[in-house]
């Protein structure tokens, strides 16, 4: 897999978190009594972990196949 695509997969959550302040800088809507700010950031933790794991899995599979860049 292309190194640029791997970088993009790893950078997606951080671009949204840094550039999307206007999106999550609010209280409403609430989910389970928690303001939007808190559950929005919690969801991104899981998304970032999933994307990081996918890149790790791809790297690991490539290493086993002997693919080098």
N, C-alpha and C positions, 0 to 999 in steps of 0.2 A: 504494500500500500504506500502511496505517496506520502512523504514526510509532511507536506503542506496540509494534506487532508487530516492527518493525525493532529497537527497543530491546531487546525480549525476546530476539530472536535473537542480538544482540551480548552480552547479559548472561548467557546460559545458562552458558558455560564458567566465568565468573568466580564465579557463585554456587556451582557445584559444587566449584570449587577452594578457595574460602574456607570454605564451609559443610560440605564433605565431608572434613575433615581425618581424621576417624575411619575413613573408607573407605580412604584411601591411606597411613595412618601404620602400615605394617607391612612385613615383609620377604617373607613367603610369600604367594602363590606366586611362583616365579621363572619368567622367560621368557628363554630363551637365556642363562642365568647371571646375568641382571640382576634385582635385587630388584623387587618389585611397585611400590614407590615411584617408581622411575625410569621404568619403561615406562608406568605409568599417566599420569605427567605428560607424557611424550613423546607419547602418544596424544592428550591434550588439546590439545597444541600444534597438531596437524593438524586436530582438530575445530574449534578456535577460528579457525584460518585459513580453513577451509571456510565457516564461518558468516559470517565477516567478508567474504569474497569474495562470498557470496550476497547480502548486504545491499548491498554496493558495486554488484553487477550490477543489482540492482533499482533502486537510486538512479540509476544511469547510464541505464537504459532509460526510467525516468520522466522524466529530464531531456531525453532525446531526443524524447519524446512531447510535452513541454511541460507535464507535470503539475506543478503547484505546490501547496504546502501552506499 
